[in-house]
Amino acid sequence: MEEPELNYIKAGTTSDEDSYKTDASLSEQGKLYAVKMGQALLHHRERERLAMVERGGPDIPLKPLRVWTSTRRRTVETAEWLYEQGYSVRQRTQLSQLNPGVCEKMSERRIRLEMPDEVAKHEADPYHHRYPRAESYHDLAVRLEPIILELERQQDDLLIIAHESVLRVLYGYLMACNATDIPGLSFPRNEIIEIIPASYNNESSSIPIPDLPPEIIPSSPEDLKIPVPPSEGTSGTITPMILGSPKIAPRSLKSGTTRTTPPVTGGTTPQEPGEGSLLLVERALRD
């Protein structure tokens, strides 16, 4: 039986990309990105189906594809092309980006001058530290707990369109990354990240999105524009969030792999019956 797939991608660029408070719509580049992303994903799914038939499998449709976005315009509008093709789109409030608090639109230089003590705390523990009136990555992970629990029960293929801060936490959890590495995970906009559960650890690959303008490809900067130090001498892997109950730890992460960057483009990986893969897409493109 074919497994569902889990995919992640950023949303398209907006006219006010650096603002948390402004719920900006997609720019023209963002709208172009939304179409190219959707086409790349559907093309990949058709190639998977044909490859399955060539291997002697039945000539049947793939599992249904469902799309989850945050309630922010940039993510909702990034899913519009897929919605117009007949795919189910659902808005989830928990998928909203990390709240930067007082640091919104502040330059790194200004933050360092005005809040040196906070900067020192952030550099010591970028996963748990929160700036004034902001969220930490741990806070975001706790907010995402209902999403993670629902992912564990998901039977259909799933595409998640969200801000890069959300993708960092979801990817870090599913791939059993060290918590200290999560704030530094990077997702360039010309890739859809695909995660497929396997028997002992989840496996990930990337689906390229071709023909994008080069200026929109780089991953977004660190949310608060503060450098994140590398993890030092941490042995093994850990589940990056403690959400109050061990029941959320998926069976497939019993001995997960450590990844501090998204994987290079690759093919599909073996799947276990009844499990799925996830596609990740990040936020709207900048002008």
Phi and psi restraints in degrees (value plus and minus 20) as a CYANA .aco file:
   2 GLU   PHI     -91.1   -51.1
   2 GLU   PSI     119.3   159.3
   3 GLU   PHI    -107.7   -67.7
   3 GLU   PSI     132.4   172.4
   4 PRO   PHI     -90.7   -50.7
   4 PRO   PSI     136.3   176.3
   5 GLU   PHI    -135.3   -95.3
   5 GLU   PSI     127.6   167.6
   6 LEU   PHI    -136.7   -96.7
   6 LEU   PSI     101.6   141.6
   7 ASN   PHI    -148.5  -108.5
   7 ASN   PSI     124.8   164.8
   8 TYR   PHI    -146.2  -106.2
   8 TYR   PSI     122.9   162.9
   9 ILE   PHI    -175.2  -135.2
   9 ILE   PSI     133.9   173.9
  10 LYS   PHI     -93.1   -53.1
  10 LYS   PSI     137.5   177.5
  11 ALA   PHI     -98.5   -58.5
  11 ALA   PSI     151.6   191.6
  12 GLY   PHI     -96.0   -56.0
  12 GLY   PSI     151.9   191.9
  13 THR   PHI     -94.7   -54.7
  13 THR   PSI     134.2   174.2
  14 THR   PHI    -143.6  -103.6
  14 THR   PSI     155.2   195.2
  15 SER   PHI     -99.2   -59.2
  15 SER   PSI     -34.5     5.5
  16 ASP   PHI    -158.7  -118.7
  16 ASP   PSI      47.1    87.1
  17 GLU   PHI     -85.4   -45.4
  17 GLU   PSI     -52.5   -12.5
  18 ASP   PHI    -106.7   -66.7
  18 ASP   PSI     -19.0    21.0
  19 SER   PHI    -118.3   -78.3
  19 SER   PSI     109.6   149.6
  20 TYR   PHI    -101.8   -61.8
  20 TYR   PSI     -60.6   -20.6
  21 LYS   PHI     -93.5   -53.5
  21 LYS   PSI     -54.7   -14.7
  22 THR   PHI     -99.2   -59.2
  22 THR   PSI      99.5   139.5
  23 ASP   PHI    -110.7   -70.7
  23 ASP   PSI      55.0    95.0
  24 ALA   PHI     -97.6   -57.6
  24 ALA   PSI     130.7   170.7
  25 SER   PHI    -102.8   -62.8
  25 SER   PSI     149.9   189.9
  26 LEU   PHI     -85.6   -45.6
  26 LEU   PSI     124.8   164.8
  27 SER   PHI     -97.8   -57.8
  27 SER   PSI     156.4   196.4
  28 GLU   PHI     -82.8   -42.8
  28 GLU   PSI     -58.6   -18.6
  29 GLN   PHI     -83.9   -43.9
  29 GLN   PSI     -57.8   -17.8
  30 GLY   PHI     -83.3   -43.3
  30 GLY   PSI     -59.2   -19.2
  31 LYS   PHI     -86.3   -46.3
  31 LYS   PSI     -59.7   -19.7
  32 LEU   PHI     -83.1   -43.1
  32 LEU   PSI     -62.4   -22.4
  33 TYR   PHI     -80.3   -40.3
  33 TYR   PSI     -62.3   -22.3
  34 ALA   PHI     -79.4   -39.4
  34 ALA   PSI     -61.1   -21.1
  35 VAL   PHI     -88.2   -48.2
  35 VAL   PSI     -67.6   -27.6
  36 LYS   PHI     -84.5   -44.5
  36 LYS   PSI     -57.3   -17.3
  37 MET   PHI     -82.7   -42.7
  37 MET   PSI     -68.5   -28.5
  38 GLY   PHI     -81.0   -41.0
  38 GLY   PSI     -62.8   -22.8
  39 GLN   PHI     -84.2   -44.2
  39 GLN   PSI     -61.7   -21.7
  40 ALA   PHI     -82.6   -42.6
  40 ALA   PSI     -61.0   -21.0
  41 LEU   PHI     -86.4   -46.4
  41 LEU   PSI     -65.9   -25.9
  42 LEU   PHI     -86.5   -46.5
  42 LEU   PSI     -56.1   -16.1
  43 HIS   PHI     -83.6   -43.6
  43 HIS   PSI     -62.0   -22.0
  44 HIS   PHI     -82.7   -42.7
  44 HIS   PSI     -62.7   -22.7
  45 ARG   PHI     -84.0   -44.0
  45 ARG   PSI     -59.6   -19.6
  46 GLU   PHI     -86.9   -46.9
  46 GLU   PSI     -60.3   -20.3
  47 ARG   PHI     -82.3   -42.3
  47 ARG   PSI     -57.8   -17.8
  48 GLU   PHI     -82.6   -42.6
  48 GLU   PSI     -62.4   -22.4
  49 ARG   PHI     -84.1   -44.1
  49 ARG   PSI     -65.1   -25.1
  50 LEU   PHI     -85.0   -45.0
  50 LEU   PSI     -58.6   -18.6
  51 ALA   PHI     -83.9   -43.9
  51 ALA   PSI     -57.7   -17.7
  52 MET   PHI     -84.5   -44.5
  52 MET   PSI     -59.7   -19.7
  53 VAL   PHI     -86.2   -46.2
  53 VAL   PSI     -61.6   -21.6
  54 GLU   PHI     -83.6   -43.6
  54 GLU   PSI     -48.7    -8.7
  55 ARG   PHI    -102.0   -62.0
  55 ARG   PSI     -13.9    26.1
  56 GLY   PHI      76.7   116.7
  56 GLY   PSI     -12.9    27.1
  57 GLY   PHI     -99.3   -59.3
  57 GLY   PSI     151.1   191.1
  58 PRO   PHI     -92.3   -52.3
  58 PRO   PSI     127.1   167.1
  59 ASP   PHI    -106.9   -66.9
  59 ASP   PSI      56.9    96.9
  60 ILE   PHI    -147.5  -107.5
  60 ILE   PSI     140.3   180.3
  61 PRO   PHI     -84.4   -44.4
  61 PRO   PSI     136.1   176.1
  62 LEU   PHI     -91.2   -51.2
  62 LEU   PSI     148.7   188.7
  63 LYS   PHI     -78.5   -38.5
  63 LYS   PSI     132.3   172.3
  64 PRO   PHI     -78.2   -38.2
  64 PRO   PSI     125.4   165.4
  65 LEU   PHI    -121.4   -81.4
  65 LEU   PSI     105.5   145.5
  66 ARG   PHI    -132.2   -92.2
  66 ARG   PSI     130.6   170.6
  67 VAL   PHI    -142.3  -102.3
  67 VAL   PSI     109.5   149.5
  68 TRP   PHI    -133.9   -93.9
  68 TRP   PSI     115.1   155.1
  69 THR   PHI    -149.5  -109.5
  69 THR   PSI     149.0   189.0
  70 SER   PHI     -97.7   -57.7
  70 SER   PSI    -195.2  -155.2
  71 THR   PHI    -110.9   -70.9
  71 THR   PSI     -18.2    21.8
  72 ARG   PHI     -95.3   -55.3
  72 ARG   PSI     123.8   163.8
  73 ARG   PHI     -76.5   -36.5
  73 ARG   PSI     -61.0   -21.0
  74 ARG   PHI     -79.4   -39.4
  74 ARG   PSI     -58.2   -18.2
  75 THR   PHI     -99.3   -59.3
  75 THR   PSI     -59.3   -19.3
  76 VAL   PHI     -81.7   -41.7
  76 VAL   PSI     -64.6   -24.6
  77 GLU   PHI     -90.8   -50.8
  77 GLU   PSI     -48.0    -8.0
  78 THR   PHI     -86.0   -46.0
  78 THR   PSI     -46.9    -6.9
  79 ALA   PHI    -108.6   -68.6
  79 ALA   PSI     -24.9    15.1
  80 GLU   PHI     -81.2   -41.2
  80 GLU   PSI     -60.5   -20.5
  81 TRP   PHI     -82.1   -42.1
  81 TRP   PSI     -62.6   -22.6
  82 LEU   PHI     -86.2   -46.2
  82 LEU   PSI     -56.9   -16.9
  83 TYR   PHI     -82.0   -42.0
  83 TYR   PSI     -60.2   -20.2
  84 GLU   PHI     -86.4   -46.4
  84 GLU   PSI     -42.7    -2.7
  85 GLN   PHI    -105.3   -65.3
  85 GLN   PSI     -19.9    20.1
  86 GLY   PHI      81.3   121.3
  86 GLY   PSI     -11.1    28.9
  87 TYR   PHI    -107.9   -67.9
  87 TYR   PSI     127.0   167.0
  88 SER   PHI     -94.0   -54.0
  88 SER   PSI     108.4   148.4
  89 VAL   PHI    -142.4  -102.4
  89 VAL   PSI     110.5   150.5
  90 ARG   PHI    -147.8  -107.8
  90 ARG   PSI     112.1   152.1
  91 GLN   PHI    -112.3   -72.3
  91 GLN   PSI     112.4   152.4
  92 ARG   PHI    -143.4  -103.4
  92 ARG   PSI      99.5   139.5
  93 THR   PHI     -84.5   -44.5
  93 THR   PSI     -49.3    -9.3
  94 GLN   PHI     -86.4   -46.4
  94 GLN   PSI     -37.9     2.1
  95 LEU   PHI    -105.1   -65.1
  95 LEU   PSI     -14.0    26.0
  96 SER   PHI     -86.8   -46.8
  96 SER   PSI     131.1   171.1
  97 GLN   PHI     -84.8   -44.8
  97 GLN   PSI     145.3   185.3
  98 LEU   PHI     -81.9   -41.9
  98 LEU   PSI     113.5   153.5
  99 ASN   PHI     -98.8   -58.8
  99 ASN   PSI      97.7   137.7
 100 PRO   PHI    -100.5   -60.5
 100 PRO   PSI     -25.8    14.2
 101 GLY   PHI      42.5    82.5
 101 GLY   PSI    -156.8  -116.8
 102 VAL   PHI     -89.7   -49.7
 102 VAL   PSI     -31.7     8.3
 103 CYS   PHI    -104.5   -64.5
 103 CYS   PSI     -20.8    19.2
 104 GLU   PHI     -77.1   -37.1
 104 GLU   PSI     107.5   147.5
 105 LYS   PHI      45.6    85.6
 105 LYS   PSI     -12.7    27.3
 106 MET   PHI    -102.0   -62.0
 106 MET   PSI     119.7   159.7
 107 SER   PHI     -94.1   -54.1
 107 SER   PSI     139.2   179.2
 108 GLU   PHI     -79.2   -39.2
 108 GLU   PSI     -59.9   -19.9
 109 ARG   PHI     -81.3   -41.3
 109 ARG   PSI     -63.6   -23.6
 110 ARG   PHI     -86.2   -46.2
 110 ARG   PSI     -60.7   -20.7
 111 ILE   PHI     -81.5   -41.5
 111 ILE   PSI     -63.7   -23.7
 112 ARG   PHI     -86.7   -46.7
 112 ARG   PSI     -54.3   -14.3
 113 LEU   PHI     -94.2   -54.2
 113 LEU   PSI     -60.9   -20.9
 114 GLU   PHI    -110.3   -70.3
 114 GLU   PSI     -43.6    -3.6
 115 MET   PHI    -155.8  -115.8
 115 MET   PSI      37.1    77.1
 116 PRO   PHI     -80.5   -40.5
 116 PRO   PSI     -55.1   -15.1
 117 ASP   PHI     -86.4   -46.4
 117 ASP   PSI     -60.9   -20.9
 118 GLU   PHI     -86.2   -46.2
 118 GLU   PSI     -58.2   -18.2
 119 VAL   PHI     -82.4   -42.4
 119 VAL   PSI     -62.9   -22.9
 120 ALA   PHI     -81.7   -41.7
 120 ALA   PSI     -61.4   -21.4
 121 LYS   PHI     -85.2   -45.2
 121 LYS   PSI     -60.0   -20.0
 122 HIS   PHI     -84.3   -44.3
 122 HIS   PSI     -64.2   -24.2
 123 GLU   PHI     -87.6   -47.6
 123 GLU   PSI     -48.1    -8.1
 124 ALA   PHI     -95.7   -55.7
 124 ALA   PSI     -52.9   -12.9
 125 ASP   PHI    -172.3  -132.3
 125 ASP   PSI      58.1    98.1
 126 PRO   PHI     -88.0   -48.0
 126 PRO   PSI     -37.5     2.5
 127 TYR   PHI    -100.0   -60.0
 127 TYR   PSI     -62.1   -22.1
 128 HIS   PHI    -115.8   -75.8
 128 HIS   PSI     -41.2    -1.2
 129 HIS   PHI     -90.5   -50.5
 129 HIS   PSI     122.4   162.4
 130 ARG   PHI    -148.1  -108.1
 130 ARG   PSI     116.1   156.1
 131 TYR   PHI     -94.6   -54.6
 131 TYR   PSI     145.1   185.1
 132 PRO   PHI     -72.9   -32.9
 132 PRO   PSI     109.4   149.4
 133 ARG   PHI      40.5    80.5
 133 ARG   PSI       2.1    42.1
 134 ALA   PHI    -133.1   -93.1
 134 ALA   PSI     154.1   194.1
 135 GLU   PHI    -122.4   -82.4
 135 GLU   PSI     129.3   169.3
 136 SER   PHI    -112.7   -72.7
 136 SER   PSI     149.4   189.4
 137 TYR   PHI     -84.9   -44.9
 137 TYR   PSI     -51.7   -11.7
 138 HIS   PHI     -85.7   -45.7
 138 HIS   PSI     -61.6   -21.6
 139 ASP   PHI     -77.9   -37.9
 139 ASP   PSI     -63.3   -23.3
 140 LEU   PHI     -83.4   -43.4
 140 LEU   PSI     -60.3   -20.3
 141 ALA   PHI     -81.9   -41.9
 141 ALA   PSI     -61.3   -21.3
 142 VAL   PHI     -83.7   -43.7
 142 VAL   PSI     -61.1   -21.1
 143 ARG   PHI     -82.6   -42.6
 143 ARG   PSI     -51.6   -11.6
 144 LEU   PHI    -103.8   -63.8
 144 LEU   PSI     -20.4    19.6
 145 GLU   PHI     -74.1   -34.1
 145 GLU   PSI     -66.5   -26.5
 146 PRO   PHI     -81.7   -41.7
 146 PRO   PSI     -53.7   -13.7
 147 ILE   PHI     -85.2   -45.2
 147 ILE   PSI     -64.8   -24.8
 148 ILE   PHI     -83.4   -43.4
 148 ILE   PSI     -62.8   -22.8
 149 LEU   PHI     -80.6   -40.6
 149 LEU   PSI     -59.8   -19.8
 150 GLU   PHI     -91.5   -51.5
 150 GLU   PSI     -52.8   -12.8
 151 LEU   PHI     -79.5   -39.5
 151 LEU   PSI     -57.1   -17.1
 152 GLU   PHI     -83.8   -43.8
 152 GLU   PSI     -44.9    -4.9
 153 ARG   PHI    -121.1   -81.1
 153 ARG   PSI     -21.4    18.6
 154 GLN   PHI     -89.2   -49.2
 154 GLN   PSI     109.8   149.8
 155 GLN   PHI    -126.9   -86.9
 155 GLN   PSI     -43.5    -3.5
 156 ASP   PHI    -112.6   -72.6
 156 ASP   PSI     144.1   184.1
 157 ASP   PHI     -84.1   -44.1
 157 ASP   PSI     125.5   165.5
 158 LEU   PHI    -156.6  -116.6
 158 LEU   PSI     112.8   152.8
 159 LEU   PHI    -133.6   -93.6
 159 LEU   PSI     105.6   145.6
 160 ILE   PHI    -129.6   -89.6
 160 ILE   PSI     103.5   143.5
 161 ILE   PHI    -129.8   -89.8
 161 ILE   PSI      95.9   135.9
 162 ALA   PHI    -174.3  -134.3
 162 ALA   PSI     154.9   194.9
 163 HIS   PHI     -91.7   -51.7
 163 HIS   PSI     135.2   175.2
 164 GLU   PHI     -81.3   -41.3
 164 GLU   PSI     -53.1   -13.1
 165 SER   PHI     -81.0   -41.0
 165 SER   PSI     -58.6   -18.6
 166 VAL   PHI     -88.2   -48.2
 166 VAL   PSI     -62.5   -22.5
 167 LEU   PHI     -82.4   -42.4
 167 LEU   PSI     -56.6   -16.6
 168 ARG   PHI     -78.6   -38.6
 168 ARG   PSI     -66.3   -26.3
 169 VAL   PHI     -88.2   -48.2
 169 VAL   PSI     -65.8   -25.8
 170 LEU   PHI     -83.9   -43.9
 170 LEU   PSI     -65.8   -25.8
 171 TYR   PHI     -84.0   -44.0
 171 TYR   PSI     -63.5   -23.5
 172 GLY   PHI     -80.9   -40.9
 172 GLY   PSI     -59.8   -19.8
 173 TYR   PHI     -87.9   -47.9
 173 TYR   PSI     -70.7   -30.7
 174 LEU   PHI     -87.8   -47.8
 174 LEU   PSI     -49.7    -9.7
 175 MET   PHI    -121.2   -81.2
 175 MET   PSI      -9.5    30.5
 176 ALA   PHI      35.6    75.6
 176 ALA   PSI      25.0    65.0
 177 CYS   PHI     -95.5   -55.5
 177 CYS   PSI     137.3   177.3
 178 ASN   PHI     -87.0   -47.0
 178 ASN   PSI     118.8   158.8
 179 ALA   PHI     -78.1   -38.1
 179 ALA   PSI     -56.1   -16.1
 180 THR   PHI     -88.7   -48.7
 180 THR   PSI     -37.3     2.7
 181 ASP   PHI    -109.1   -69.1
 181 ASP   PSI     -37.2     2.8
 182 ILE   PHI     -80.0   -40.0
 182 ILE   PSI     -65.2   -25.2
 183 PRO   PHI     -82.1   -42.1
 183 PRO   PSI     -36.9     3.1
 184 GLY   PHI    -121.5   -81.5
 184 GLY   PSI     -18.5    21.5
 185 LEU   PHI     -83.2   -43.2
 185 LEU   PSI     121.9   161.9
 186 SER   PHI    -145.8  -105.8
 186 SER   PSI     115.3   155.3
 187 PHE   PHI    -149.0  -109.0
 187 PHE   PSI      76.5   116.5
 188 PRO   PHI     -82.7   -42.7
 188 PRO   PSI     131.1   171.1
 189 ARG   PHI     -98.3   -58.3
 189 ARG   PSI     -28.6    11.4
 190 ASN   PHI    -114.5   -74.5
 190 ASN   PSI      -0.3    39.7
 191 GLU   PHI    -156.1  -116.1
 191 GLU   PSI     122.6   162.6
 192 ILE   PHI    -122.0   -82.0
 192 ILE   PSI     105.2   145.2
 193 ILE   PHI    -107.1   -67.1
 193 ILE   PSI     105.7   145.7
 194 GLU   PHI    -131.4   -91.4
 194 GLU   PSI     108.3   148.3
 195 ILE   PHI    -140.3  -100.3
 195 ILE   PSI     107.3   147.3
 196 ILE   PHI    -142.4  -102.4
 196 ILE   PSI     100.6   140.6
 197 PRO   PHI     -83.5   -43.5
 197 PRO   PSI     119.3   159.3
 198 ALA   PHI    -146.0  -106.0
 198 ALA   PSI    -199.5  -159.5
 199 SER   PHI     -82.4   -42.4
 199 SER   PSI     -61.9   -21.9
 200 TYR   PHI    -137.7   -97.7
 200 TYR   PSI     -40.8    -0.8
 201 ASN   PHI    -178.0  -138.0
 201 ASN   PSI     130.5   170.5
 202 ASN   PHI     -91.5   -51.5
 202 ASN   PSI     128.5   168.5
 203 GLU   PHI    -139.9   -99.9
 203 GLU   PSI     124.2   164.2
 204 SER   PHI    -149.1  -109.1
 204 SER   PSI     132.6   172.6
 205 SER   PHI    -166.8  -126.8
 205 SER   PSI     157.6   197.6
 206 SER   PHI    -147.9  -107.9
 206 SER   PSI     125.0   165.0
 207 ILE   PHI    -127.2   -87.2
 207 ILE   PSI      96.0   136.0
 208 PRO   PHI     -90.0   -50.0
 208 PRO   PSI     124.5   164.5
 209 ILE   PHI    -128.4   -88.4
 209 ILE   PSI      85.4   125.4
 210 PRO   PHI     -99.6   -59.6
 210 PRO   PSI     142.5   182.5
 211 ASP   PHI      42.6    82.6
 211 ASP   PSI      15.6    55.6
 212 LEU   PHI    -111.5   -71.5
 212 LEU   PSI     127.9   167.9
 213 PRO   PHI     -78.1   -38.1
 213 PRO   PSI     115.0   155.0
 214 PRO   PHI     -80.7   -40.7
 214 PRO   PSI     -47.4    -7.4
 215 GLU   PHI     -91.9   -51.9
 215 GLU   PSI     -34.8     5.2
 216 ILE   PHI    -121.9   -81.9
 216 ILE   PSI     -21.2    18.8
 217 ILE   PHI     -97.1   -57.1
 217 ILE   PSI     -62.1   -22.1
 218 PRO   PHI     -75.2   -35.2
 218 PRO   PSI     127.3   167.3
 219 SER   PHI     -87.0   -47.0
 219 SER   PSI     139.6   179.6
 220 SER   PHI     -92.9   -52.9
 220 SER   PSI     135.8   175.8
 221 PRO   PHI     -90.1   -50.1
 221 PRO   PSI     147.6   187.6
 222 GLU   PHI     -72.2   -32.2
 222 GLU   PSI     117.6   157.6
 223 ASP   PHI     -71.1   -31.1
 223 ASP   PSI     -63.6   -23.6
 224 LEU   PHI    -121.5   -81.5
 224 LEU   PSI      -9.5    30.5
 225 LYS   PHI      34.9    74.9
 225 LYS   PSI      20.0    60.0
 226 ILE   PHI    -137.5   -97.5
 226 ILE   PSI     110.0   150.0
 227 PRO   PHI     -78.4   -38.4
 227 PRO   PSI     123.4   163.4
 228 VAL   PHI    -128.0   -88.0
 228 VAL   PSI      99.6   139.6
 229 PRO   PHI     -90.4   -50.4
 229 PRO   PSI     130.7   170.7
 230 PRO   PHI     -88.7   -48.7
 230 PRO   PSI     135.6   175.6
 231 SER   PHI     -88.4   -48.4
 231 SER   PSI     125.6   165.6
 232 GLU   PHI    -135.0   -95.0
 232 GLU   PSI      91.6   131.6
 233 GLY   PHI      38.7    78.7
 233 GLY   PSI      11.3    51.3
 234 THR   PHI    -102.1   -62.1
 234 THR   PSI     107.8   147.8
 235 SER   PHI    -114.0   -74.0
 235 SER   PSI     120.8   160.8
 236 GLY   PHI      53.3    93.3
 236 GLY   PSI    -188.9  -148.9
 237 THR   PHI    -143.6  -103.6
 237 THR   PSI     134.1   174.1
 238 ILE   PHI    -155.3  -115.3
 238 ILE   PSI     135.6   175.6
 239 THR   PHI     -90.3   -50.3
 239 THR   PSI     105.5   145.5
 240 PRO   PHI     -94.2   -54.2
 240 PRO   PSI     -21.9    18.1
 241 MET   PHI    -160.9  -120.9
 241 MET   PSI     120.7   160.7
 242 ILE   PHI    -127.6   -87.6
 242 ILE   PSI      88.3   128.3
 243 LEU   PHI    -127.1   -87.1
 243 LEU   PSI      -5.6    34.4
 244 GLY   PHI      72.8   112.8
 244 GLY   PSI     -27.3    12.7
 245 SER   PHI    -172.5  -132.5
 245 SER   PSI     106.6   146.6
 246 PRO   PHI     -90.0   -50.0
 246 PRO   PSI     -28.2    11.8
 247 LYS   PHI     -85.9   -45.9
 247 LYS   PSI     -37.5     2.5
 248 ILE   PHI    -102.0   -62.0
 248 ILE   PSI     -31.3     8.7
 249 ALA   PHI     -90.2   -50.2
 249 ALA   PSI      95.6   135.6
 250 PRO   PHI     -90.9   -50.9
 250 PRO   PSI     128.4   168.4
 251 ARG   PHI     -77.1   -37.1
 251 ARG   PSI     -55.0   -15.0
 252 SER   PHI     -92.9   -52.9
 252 SER   PSI     -26.1    13.9
 253 LEU   PHI    -125.6   -85.6
 253 LEU   PSI       0.1    40.1
 254 LYS   PHI     -80.2   -40.2
 254 LYS   PSI     -53.2   -13.2
 255 SER   PHI    -160.1  -120.1
 255 SER   PSI      41.7    81.7
 256 GLY   PHI     -88.5   -48.5
 256 GLY   PSI     143.0   183.0
 257 THR   PHI    -111.8   -71.8
 257 THR   PSI     132.7   172.7
 258 THR   PHI    -115.2   -75.2
 258 THR   PSI     104.2   144.2
 259 ARG   PHI    -151.3  -111.3
 259 ARG   PSI     111.7   151.7
 260 THR   PHI    -126.6   -86.6
 260 THR   PSI     -24.5    15.5
 261 THR   PHI    -159.5  -119.5
 261 THR   PSI     134.6   174.6
 262 PRO   PHI     -79.8   -39.8
 262 PRO   PSI     130.3   170.3
 263 PRO   PHI     -91.6   -51.6
 263 PRO   PSI     141.5   181.5
 264 VAL   PHI     -93.9   -53.9
 264 VAL   PSI     143.3   183.3
 265 THR   PHI     -77.6   -37.6
 265 THR   PSI     112.9   152.9
 266 GLY   PHI    -169.5  -129.5
 266 GLY   PSI     158.6   198.6
 267 GLY   PHI    -106.2   -66.2
 267 GLY   PSI    -192.8  -152.8
 268 THR   PHI     -95.5   -55.5
 268 THR   PSI     137.4   177.4
 269 THR   PHI    -137.1   -97.1
 269 THR   PSI     139.6   179.6
 270 PRO   PHI     -77.7   -37.7
 270 PRO   PSI     127.0   167.0
 271 GLN   PHI    -145.6  -105.6
 271 GLN   PSI     132.5   172.5
 272 GLU   PHI    -118.5   -78.5
 272 GLU   PSI     123.2   163.2
 273 PRO   PHI     -75.5   -35.5
 273 PRO   PSI     116.5   156.5
 274 GLY   PHI      64.4   104.4
 274 GLY   PSI     -22.8    17.2
 275 GLU   PHI    -130.0   -90.0
 275 GLU   PSI     148.4   188.4
 276 GLY   PHI    -156.4  -116.4
 276 GLY   PSI     154.3   194.3
 277 SER   PHI    -136.1   -96.1
 277 SER   PSI     139.5   179.5
 278 LEU   PHI    -145.4  -105.4
 278 LEU   PSI     116.9   156.9
 279 LEU   PHI    -128.5   -88.5
 279 LEU   PSI     112.5   152.5
 280 LEU   PHI    -132.9   -92.9
 280 LEU   PSI     111.1   151.1
 281 VAL   PHI    -150.7  -110.7
 281 VAL   PSI     114.1   154.1
 282 GLU   PHI    -116.3   -76.3
 282 GLU   PSI    -182.7  -142.7
 283 ARG   PHI     -93.3   -53.3
 283 ARG   PSI     156.3   196.3
 284 ALA   PHI     -85.0   -45.0
 284 ALA   PSI     131.8   171.8
 285 LEU   PHI     -93.9   -53.9
 285 LEU   PSI     131.9   171.9
 286 ARG   PHI    -100.6   -60.6
 286 ARG   PSI     137.9   177.9
